[in-house]
Amino acid sequence: MKKVGLSDVQNVPNPLQVHDVRKPISMVLGTTDFAMNYFELDTGDSFSGGIHTHHDQEEVFFIMEGTATFEVGRDGNEVEVGPQEAIRFAPGEYQCGHNRNEELLAGLALGAPGAMHDWDALESIVYCPECEEETSHGVALESGQFDLTCNECEYEH
């Protein structure tokens, strides 16, 4: 058994600087089969920075305060999730959550299986200058920075 308070969890923001508060609760608890992160998103912030999918992990977002707007699927259909509501994304389902409102958004991101996802199983949709369109990209985390590789033409950026 291990107990932790949110104030005891160090803040570790996303390397893309898309939010200021991310507290990896599961890291402090030492979980091996489950991930749990606490987020606070100011107006304009996002959970991850871009539409993406985890092929190895399902994700659940529980919104405690505020309202999150999620882009869902490769077409980016929008779904709002308000206070005391949750949304689930299956492995392979594209999504990205944002705070598009004036009030603070606070919530939990939960993932399983695994305390962390495999970077080789993450895929992001971004603009490729070589293909001149949005394409699927593989994602790697190198020295605290994200490296993207187009799955269509293998352009690296």
FIBA-201972 format. One record per atom (N, C-alpha, C): residue in three letters; atom name; x, y, z. Coordinates in steps of 0.02 Angstrom, whole numbers, plus 32768, in hexadecimal, padded with zeros to 4 digits. Layout:
- ALA, CA, X, Y, Z
...
// end
This chain:
- MET, N, 802B, 7FC6, 8000
- MET, CA, 8000, 8000, 8000
- MET, C, 802D, 803D, 8000
- LYS, N, 8018, 806F, 7FD8
- LYS, CA, 803B, 80AF, 7FD7
- LYS, C, 8008, 80E6, 7FCF
- LYS, N, 800F, 811A, 7FF6
- LYS, CA, 7FE1, 8153, 7FF4
- LYS, C, 8008, 8192, 7FE1
- VAL, N, 7FEA, 81BD, 7FB9
- VAL, CA, 800B, 81FB, 7FA5
- VAL, C, 7FD7, 8232, 7F9E
- GLY, N, 7FEB, 826E, 7FB0
- GLY, CA, 7FC0, 82A9, 7FA6
- GLY, C, 7FD7, 82CD, 7F66
- LEU, N, 7FA9, 82EE, 7F45
- LEU, CA, 7FB9, 8310, 7F06
- LEU, C, 7FF1, 8343, 7F10
- SER, N, 7FF3, 8363, 7F4A
- SER, CA, 8028, 8394, 7F58
- SER, C, 806D, 8374, 7F5E
- ASP, N, 8070, 8332, 7F66
- ASP, CA, 80AF, 830E, 7F6B
- ASP, C, 80CA, 82F7, 7F27
- VAL, N, 80A3, 8301, 7EF2
- VAL, CA, 80B6, 82EA, 7EAF
- VAL, C, 80D6, 8324, 7E8A
- GLN, N, 8112, 8319, 7E71
- GLN, CA, 8137, 834C, 7E4C
- GLN, C, 8114, 835C, 7E09
- ASN, N, 8115, 839A, 7DF6
- ASN, CA, 80F8, 83B0, 7DB7
- ASN, C, 812A, 83A0, 7D7E
- VAL, N, 8111, 837C, 7D4A
- VAL, CA, 813B, 836A, 7D10
- VAL, C, 8114, 837B, 7CD0
- PRO, N, 8118, 83BA, 7CB9
- PRO, CA, 80F2, 83CD, 7C7D
- PRO, C, 810A, 83A9, 7C3E
- ASN, N, 80DF, 83A8, 7C0C
- ASN, CA, 80ED, 838B, 7BCB
- ASN, C, 8127, 83B1, 7BAA
- PRO, N, 8157, 838E, 7B89
- PRO, CA, 818E, 83B1, 7B68
- PRO, C, 8179, 83E2, 7B31
- LEU, N, 813C, 83DA, 7B16
- LEU, CA, 8124, 8408, 7AE3
- LEU, C, 8109, 8449, 7B01
- GLN, N, 810A, 844F, 7B43
- GLN, CA, 80F3, 848B, 7B66
- GLN, C, 80AA, 849C, 7B55
- VAL, N, 8080, 8469, 7B54
- VAL, CA, 8039, 8473, 7B44
- VAL, C, 800D, 847A, 7B83
- HIS, N, 802C, 8474, 7BBD
- HIS, CA, 800B, 847F, 7BFD
- HIS, C, 8041, 848C, 7C31
- ASP, N, 802C, 84A8, 7C6A
- ASP, CA, 805B, 84B8, 7C9F
- ASP, C, 805A, 8486, 7CD9
- VAL, N, 8022, 8462, 7CE1
- VAL, CA, 801C, 8435, 7D1B
- VAL, C, 800A, 83EF, 7D04
- ARG, N, 8038, 83C0, 7D10
- ARG, CA, 802D, 8379, 7D06
- ARG, C, 8051, 8355, 7D3F
- LYS, N, 802B, 8330, 7D67
- LYS, CA, 8049, 830D, 7DA0
- LYS, C, 803F, 82C2, 7D96
- PRO, N, 8076, 829D, 7D89
- PRO, CA, 8071, 8255, 7D7E
- PRO, C, 8069, 822E, 7DC0
- ILE, N, 802B, 8228, 7DD6
- ILE, CA, 801B, 8208, 7E16
- ILE, C, 8033, 81C0, 7E16
- SER, N, 8028, 819C, 7DE0
- SER, CA, 803A, 8155, 7DDE
- SER, C, 8086, 814B, 7DE6
- MET, N, 80AE, 817B, 7DCF
- MET, CA, 80F6, 8175, 7DD6
- MET, C, 8109, 8175, 7E20
- VAL, N, 80EB, 81A2, 7E47
- VAL, CA, 80F9, 81A6, 7E8E
- VAL, C, 80DF, 8168, 7EB3
- LEU, N, 80A5, 814F, 7E9D
- LEU, CA, 808A, 8113, 7EBD
- LEU, C, 80AF, 80D4, 7EA9
- GLY, N, 80D5, 80D7, 7E72
- GLY, CA, 80FB, 809C, 7E5B
- GLY, C, 80D1, 8068, 7E38
- THR, N, 809B, 807E, 7E16
- THR, CA, 8071, 804D, 7DF4
- THR, C, 8095, 802F, 7DB8
- THR, N, 8082, 7FF3, 7DA6
- THR, CA, 80A1, 7FD1, 7D6D
- THR, C, 806F, 7FC2, 7D35
- ASP, N, 802E, 7FC0, 7D46
- ASP, CA, 7FFC, 7FAB, 7D16
- ASP, C, 7FC7, 7FE1, 7D08
- PHE, N, 7FD4, 801E, 7D20
- PHE, CA, 7FA1, 8052, 7D1E
- PHE, C, 7FC3, 8096, 7D21
- ALA, N, 7FAD, 80C5, 7CF6
- ALA, CA, 7FC8, 8109, 7CF7
- ALA, C, 7F93, 813A, 7D0E
- MET, N, 7FA9, 816C, 7D35
- MET, CA, 7F7B, 819F, 7D4E
- MET, C, 7F9F, 81E1, 7D53
- ASN, N, 7F87, 8213, 7D2E
- ASN, CA, 7FA4, 8255, 7D2E
- ASN, C, 7F6F, 8289, 7D3E
- TYR, N, 7F80, 82B8, 7D69
- TYR, CA, 7F55, 82F1, 7D79
- TYR, C, 7F6A, 832B, 7D4D
- PHE, N, 7F38, 834E, 7D30
- PHE, CA, 7F46, 8387, 7D04
- PHE, C, 7F1E, 83C3, 7D1B
- GLU, N, 7F3C, 83FF, 7D12
- GLU, CA, 7F18, 843E, 7D14
- GLU, C, 7F27, 8461, 7CD3
- LEU, N, 7EF3, 8472, 7CAE
- LEU, CA, 7EFB, 8493, 7C6E
- LEU, C, 7EDD, 84D8, 7C70
- ASP, N, 7F06, 850A, 7C61
- ASP, CA, 7EEE, 854E, 7C59
- ASP, C, 7ECD, 8555, 7C15
- THR, N, 7EAC, 858C, 7C09
- THR, CA, 7E8C, 859A, 7BC8
- THR, C, 7EC0, 8591, 7B91
- GLY, N, 7EAF, 8569, 7B5E
- GLY, CA, 7EDC, 855E, 7B25
- GLY, C, 7F0C, 8523, 7B2D
- ASP, N, 7F12, 8508, 7B6A
- ASP, CA, 7F3F, 84CF, 7B76
- ASP, C, 7F1F, 848E, 7B5E
- SER, N, 7F49, 845B, 7B55
- SER, CA, 7F2F, 8418, 7B44
- SER, C, 7F52, 83E4, 7B6E
- PHE, N, 7F35, 83A8, 7B6F
- PHE, CA, 7F53, 8371, 7B94
- PHE, C, 7F93, 8359, 7B73
- SER, N, 7F94, 8358, 7B30
- SER, CA, 7FCC, 8339, 7B0D
- SER, C, 7FEC, 8362, 7AD6
- GLY, N, 7FCA, 8391, 7ABA
- GLY, CA, 7FE8, 83BA, 7A85
- GLY, C, 7FD0, 83AB, 7A3F
- GLY, N, 7FB7, 8370, 7A33
- GLY, CA, 7F9F, 8360, 79F0
- GLY, C, 7F78, 8320, 79ED
- ILE, N, 7F52, 8318, 79B8
- ILE, CA, 7F28, 82DC, 79B1
- ILE, C, 7F56, 82A0, 79A9
- HIS, N, 7F48, 826C, 79D0
- HIS, CA, 7F74, 8232, 79D3
- HIS, C, 7F4D, 81F5, 79EA
- THR, N, 7F6F, 81BC, 79E6
- THR, CA, 7F53, 817E, 7A01
- THR, C, 7F89, 8155, 7A22
- HIS, N, 7F75, 812D, 7A51
- HIS, CA, 7FA1, 80FC, 7A72
- HIS, C, 7F88, 80B8, 7A5B
- HIS, N, 7FB0, 8094, 7A37
- HIS, CA, 7F9C, 8052, 7A20
- HIS, C, 7FA0, 801E, 7A57
- ASP, N, 7FC4, 802F, 7A8D
- ASP, CA, 7FCF, 7FFE, 7AC3
- ASP, C, 7FAA, 800E, 7B03
- GLN, N, 7F81, 8043, 7B03
- GLN, CA, 7F63, 8057, 7B42
- GLN, C, 7F20, 8079, 7B37
- GLU, N, 7EEF, 8068, 7B60
- GLU, CA, 7EB0, 808D, 7B5F
- GLU, C, 7EB8, 80C6, 7B90
- GLU, N, 7E93, 80FD, 7B83
- GLU, CA, 7E97, 8137, 7BAF
- GLU, C, 7E51, 814D, 7BC5
- VAL, N, 7E4D, 8162, 7C03
- VAL, CA, 7E10, 817E, 7C1F
- VAL, C, 7E22, 81C2, 7C3C
- PHE, N, 7DFB, 81F4, 7C2C
- PHE, CA, 7E04, 8236, 7C49
- PHE, C, 7DC7, 8245, 7C75
- PHE, N, 7DD4, 8256, 7CB4
- PHE, CA, 7DA0, 8269, 7CE3
- PHE, C, 7DA8, 82B4, 7CF1
- ILE, N, 7D76, 82DB, 7CE1
- ILE, CA, 7D79, 8324, 7CE9
- ILE, C, 7D5C, 8336, 7D2E
- MET, N, 7D85, 8356, 7D56
- MET, CA, 7D70, 8369, 7D9A
- MET, C, 7D51, 83AF, 7D9B
- GLU, N, 7D72, 83DE, 7D77
- GLU, CA, 7D5B, 8423, 7D74
- GLU, C, 7D62, 843B, 7D2C
- GLY, N, 7D36, 8468, 7D17
- GLY, CA, 7D3A, 8484, 7CD4
- GLY, C, 7D1C, 8455, 7CA0
- THR, N, 7D2A, 8465, 7C61
- THR, CA, 7D11, 843D, 7C29
- THR, C, 7D49, 8431, 7BF7
- ALA, N, 7D53, 83F2, 7BE5
- ALA, CA, 7D84, 83E0, 7BB2
- ALA, C, 7D61, 83D7, 7B70
- THR, N, 7D83, 83ED, 7B3A
- THR, CA, 7D6B, 83E0, 7AF7
- THR, C, 7D9C, 83B0, 7AD7
- PHE, N, 7D83, 8375, 7AC4
- PHE, CA, 7DAE, 8342, 7AA5
- PHE, C, 7DA2, 8340, 7A5A
- GLU, N, 7DD8, 8340, 7A34
- GLU, CA, 7DD5, 8330, 79ED
- GLU, C, 7DDA, 82E4, 79EA
- VAL, N, 7DAA, 82C5, 79C8
- VAL, CA, 7DA6, 827C, 79C7
- VAL, C, 7DA9, 8262, 7980
- GLY, N, 7DD2, 8230, 7974
- GLY, CA, 7DDA, 8212, 7932
- GLY, C, 7E07, 823D, 7906
- ARG, N, 7E19, 8221, 78CD
- ARG, CA, 7E45, 8246, 789F
- ARG, C, 7E23, 8283, 7882
- ASP, N, 7DE0, 8285, 7882
- ASP, CA, 7DBB, 82BF, 786A
- ASP, C, 7DB5, 82F6, 789E
- GLY, N, 7DC6, 82E7, 78DD
- GLY, CA, 7DC5, 8319, 7912
- GLY, C, 7D80, 832F, 7928
- ASN, N, 7D4E, 8301, 7925
- ASN, CA, 7D0C, 8312, 793F
- ASN, C, 7D13, 8326, 7988
- GLU, N, 7CED, 8359, 799E
- GLU, CA, 7CF5, 8373, 79E1
- GLU, C, 7CC0, 8358, 7A11
- VAL, N, 7CD7, 8347, 7A4E
- VAL, CA, 7CAD, 832F, 7A83
- VAL, C, 7CC0, 8355, 7AC2
- GLU, N, 7C8F, 8373, 7AE4
- GLU, CA, 7C9C, 8396, 7B22
- GLU, C, 7C90, 8368, 7B5D
- VAL, N, 7CBC, 836D, 7B8F
- VAL, CA, 7CB7, 8345, 7BCC
- VAL, C, 7CBA, 8375, 7C06
- GLY, N, 7C84, 8378, 7C2D
- GLY, CA, 7C7F, 83A8, 7C63
- GLY, C, 7C93, 838C, 7CA7
- PRO, N, 7C89, 83B4, 7CDB
- PRO, CA, 7C9B, 839F, 7D1E
- PRO, C, 7C77, 835F, 7D33
- GLN, N, 7C9D, 8334, 7D53
- GLN, CA, 7C84, 82F4, 7D6C
- GLN, C, 7C6F, 82C5, 7D34
- GLU, N, 7C8C, 82CE, 7CF8
- GLU, CA, 7C80, 82A1, 7CBF
- GLU, C, 7CC2, 8282, 7CAA
- ALA, N, 7CBD, 824A, 7C88
- ALA, CA, 7CF8, 8226, 7C70
- ALA, C, 7CEE, 8213, 7C27
- ILE, N, 7D27, 8209, 7C04
- ILE, CA, 7D26, 81F2, 7BBF
- ILE, C, 7D5C, 81BD, 7BB7
- ARG, N, 7D4D, 8189, 7B90
- ARG, CA, 7D7D, 8152, 7B86
- ARG, C, 7D90, 814F, 7B3C
- PHE, N, 7DD1, 8142, 7B31
- PHE, CA, 7DEB, 8138, 7AED
- PHE, C, 7E0D, 80F3, 7AEB
- ALA, N, 7DF6, 80CA, 7ABC
- ALA, CA, 7E11, 8087, 7AB3
- ALA, C, 7E57, 808C, 7A94
- PRO, N, 7E81, 8059, 7A9C
- PRO, CA, 7EC1, 8059, 7A78
- PRO, C, 7EB4, 8062, 7A2D
- GLY, N, 7EDB, 808E, 7A0E
- GLY, CA, 7ED4, 809A, 79C7
- GLY, C, 7EA2, 80D2, 79B5
- GLU, N, 7E7F, 80ED, 79E6
- GLU, CA, 7E4F, 8123, 79D9
- GLU, C, 7E72, 8166, 79E1
- TYR, N, 7E6E, 8190, 79AE
- TYR, CA, 7E8F, 81D1, 79AF
- TYR, C, 7E68, 8202, 79DB
- GLN, N, 7E8F, 822D, 79FF
- GLN, CA, 7E6F, 825F, 7A2A
- GLN, C, 7EA2, 8294, 7A3F
- CYS, N, 7E88, 82CD, 7A54
- CYS, CA, 7EAF, 8302, 7A74
- CYS, C, 7E7F, 832E, 7A9B
- GLY, N, 7E8E, 833B, 7ADA
- GLY, CA, 7E63, 8363, 7B04
- GLY, C, 7E7F, 83A8, 7B11
- HIS, N, 7E53, 83DB, 7B11
- HIS, CA, 7E66, 8421, 7B19
- HIS, C, 7E3A, 8443, 7B4C
- ASN, N, 7E52, 847C, 7B66
- ASN, CA, 7E28, 84AA, 7B8D
- ASN, C, 7E1B, 84E6, 7B61
- ARG, N, 7DDF, 84EB, 7B47
- ARG, CA, 7DCC, 8522, 7B1B
- ARG, C, 7D9F, 8554, 7B40
- ASN, N, 7D9E, 8550, 7B82
- ASN, CA, 7D73, 857B, 7BAA
- ASN, C, 7D9D, 85A8, 7BD6
- GLU, N, 7D7C, 85D7, 7BF7
- GLU, CA, 7D9E, 8608, 7C21
- GLU, C, 7DB2, 85EC, 7C65
- GLU, N, 7D8D, 85BB, 7C7E
- GLU, CA, 7D9B, 85A2, 7CC1
- GLU, C, 7DD0, 856B, 7CBD
- LEU, N, 7DF2, 8560, 7CF6
- LEU, CA, 7E25, 852C, 7CFC
- LEU, C, 7E05, 84E8, 7CF1
- LEU, N, 7E29, 84BC, 7CCF
- LEU, CA, 7E14, 8477, 7CC5
- LEU, C, 7E42, 844B, 7CF0
- ALA, N, 7E25, 8423, 7D1B
- ALA, CA, 7E4B, 83F4, 7D45
- ALA, C, 7E2F, 83AF, 7D3A
- GLY, N, 7E5C, 837E, 7D31
- GLY, CA, 7E44, 833A, 7D25
- GLY, C, 7E7B, 8307, 7D2B
- LEU, N, 7E67, 82C9, 7D25
- LEU, CA, 7E94, 8290, 7D28
- LEU, C, 7E95, 826C, 7CE5
- ALA, N, 7ED1, 8258, 7CD0
- ALA, CA, 7ED9, 822D, 7C95
- ALA, C, 7EF0, 81E9, 7CB0
- LEU, N, 7ECB, 81B5, 7C9E
- LEU, CA, 7ED8, 8172, 7CB6
- LEU, C, 7EE6, 8145, 7C7A
- GLY, N, 7F18, 811A, 7C80
- GLY, CA, 7F29, 80EE, 7C49
- GLY, C, 7F3A, 80A8, 7C61
- ALA, N, 7F2B, 8077, 7C37
- ALA, CA, 7F3A, 8031, 7C47
- ALA, C, 7F3B, 800A, 7C06
- PRO, N, 7F5E, 7FD3, 7C01
- PRO, CA, 7F8B, 7FB9, 7C33
- PRO, C, 7FCE, 7FDE, 7C31
- GLY, N, 7FF2, 7FD9, 7C66
- GLY, CA, 8034, 7FF7, 7C6B
- GLY, C, 8033, 803B, 7C8C
- ALA, N, 8067, 8049, 7CB2
- ALA, CA, 806E, 8089, 7CD3
- ALA, C, 8085, 80BF, 7CA2
- MET, N, 80A0, 80AB, 7C6A
- MET, CA, 80B4, 80D8, 7C34
- MET, C, 80A6, 80B5, 7BF2
- HIS, N, 809A, 80DD, 7BBE
- HIS, CA, 808F, 80BF, 7B7D
- HIS, C, 80D2, 80B4, 7B5A
- ASP, N, 80D3, 8089, 7B2A
- ASP, CA, 810D, 807C, 7B01
- ASP, C, 8110, 80B1, 7ACA
- TRP, N, 8147, 80D6, 7AC5
- TRP, CA, 814C, 810C, 7A93
- TRP, C, 8144, 80F0, 7A4D
- ASP, N, 8158, 80B2, 7A41
- ASP, CA, 8150, 8094, 79FE
- ASP, C, 8107, 8087, 79ED
- ALA, N, 80DB, 8089, 7A20
- ALA, CA, 8094, 807C, 7A15
- ALA, C, 806B, 80BD, 7A14
- LEU, N, 808E, 80F6, 7A11
- LEU, CA, 806C, 8137, 7A0E
- LEU, C, 806F, 8151, 79C7
- GLU, N, 8038, 816D, 79B0
- GLU, CA, 8034, 8188, 796D
- GLU, C, 8010, 81CC, 7970
- SER, N, 802C, 81FE, 794D
- SER, CA, 8011, 8241, 794F
- SER, C, 8000, 8258, 7908
- ILE, N, 7FCD, 8281, 7902
- ILE, CA, 7FBA, 829D, 78C1
- ILE, C, 7FD3, 82E5, 78C0
- VAL, N, 8003, 82F4, 7894
- VAL, CA, 801F, 8337, 788D
- VAL, C, 802D, 8346, 7844
- TYR, N, 8038, 8385, 7835
- TYR, CA, 8047, 839A, 77F1
- TYR, C, 808E, 8384, 77DF
- CYS, N, 8095, 8364, 77A5
- CYS, CA, 80D6, 8350, 778A
- CYS, C, 80E8, 837F, 7751
- PRO, N, 811E, 83A5, 7756
- PRO, CA, 8131, 83D3, 7720
- PRO, C, 8144, 83AF, 76E0
- GLU, N, 815C, 8372, 76E5
- GLU, CA, 816F, 834B, 76AA
- GLU, C, 8131, 8333, 7684
- CYS, N, 8100, 8319, 76A9
- CYS, CA, 80C1, 8301, 768B
- CYS, C, 8090, 833A, 767C
- GLU, N, 809B, 8373, 769D
- GLU, CA, 8070, 83AE, 7697
- GLU, C, 8028, 83A1, 76AD
- GLU, N, 8021, 8379, 76E2
- GLU, CA, 7FE0, 836B, 76FF
- GLU, C, 7FEA, 834C, 7744
- GLU, N, 7FB3, 8348, 776A
- GLU, CA, 7FB6, 8327, 77AB
- GLU, C, 7FBA, 82DC, 77A0
- THR, N, 7FEC, 82BD, 77C0
- THR, CA, 7FF6, 8275, 77BA
- THR, C, 8003, 8257, 77FE
- SER, N, 8002, 8216, 7802
- SER, CA, 8012, 81F2, 783E
- SER, C, 805E, 81F3, 7848
- HIS, N, 8072, 8200, 7886
- HIS, CA, 80B9, 8203, 7897
- HIS, C, 80C8, 81D6, 78D3
- GLY, N, 8100, 81B4, 78D1
- GLY, CA, 811A, 8192, 790B
- GLY, C, 8139, 81C5, 793A
- VAL, N, 8139, 81B6, 797A
- VAL, CA, 8152, 81E5, 79AC
- VAL, C, 8187, 81C4, 79D6
- ALA, N, 81BE, 81E8, 79E2
- ALA, CA, 81F3, 81D1, 7A0F
- ALA, C, 8203, 820A, 7A3E
- LEU, N, 8216, 81FA, 7A7B
- LEU, CA, 822B, 822C, 7AAC
- LEU, C, 8276, 8225, 7AB4
- GLU, N, 829B, 8256, 7A9D
- GLU, CA, 82E4, 8256, 7AA1
- GLU, C, 82FC, 8294, 7AC7
- SER, N, 8320, 8289, 7AFD
- SER, CA, 833D, 82C0, 7B25
- SER, C, 8308, 82F4, 7B39
- GLY, N, 82CD, 82DC, 7B4B
- GLY, CA, 8298, 8309, 7B62
- GLY, C, 8272, 832C, 7B2B
- GLN, N, 8280, 831C, 7AEB
- GLN, CA, 825E, 833B, 7AB2
- GLN, C, 823E, 8304, 7A88
- PHE, N, 8206, 8317, 7A67
- PHE, CA, 81E4, 82E7, 7A3B
- PHE, C, 8202, 82EA, 79F5
- ASP, N, 8211, 82B0, 79D9
- ASP, CA, 8226, 82AA, 7994
- ASP, C, 81ED, 8288, 796E
- LEU, N, 81DA, 82A5, 7935
- LEU, CA, 81A3, 828A, 790D
- LEU, C, 81BE, 8271, 78CB
- THR, N, 81A4, 8238, 78B4
- THR, CA, 81B6, 821B, 7873
- THR, C, 8177, 820B, 784D
- CYS, N, 8170, 8227, 7811
- CYS, CA, 8135, 821B, 77E8
- CYS, C, 8132, 81D1, 77D4
- ASN, N, 80F9, 81B2, 77DF
- ASN, CA, 80F1, 816C, 77CD
- ASN, C, 80E7, 8162, 7783
- GLU, N, 80DA, 8198, 775D
- GLU, CA, 80D0, 8194, 7715
- GLU, C, 8112, 819A, 76EF
- CYS, N, 813A, 81CE, 7700
- CYS, CA, 8177, 81DC, 76D9
- CYS, C, 81B7, 81D6, 7702
- GLU, N, 81B1, 81C9, 7744
- GLU, CA, 81E9, 81C3, 7773
- GLU, C, 820E, 8204, 7780
- TYR, N, 81EF, 823D, 776F
- TYR, CA, 820C, 827F, 777F
- TYR, C, 8210, 8287, 77CA
- GLU, N, 8249, 829C, 77E4
- GLU, CA, 8253, 82A5, 782C
- GLU, C, 8252, 82EF, 783E
- HIS, N, 822C, 82FF, 7871
- HIS, CA, 822B, 8344, 788B
- HIS, C, 8218, 8345, 78D4
// end
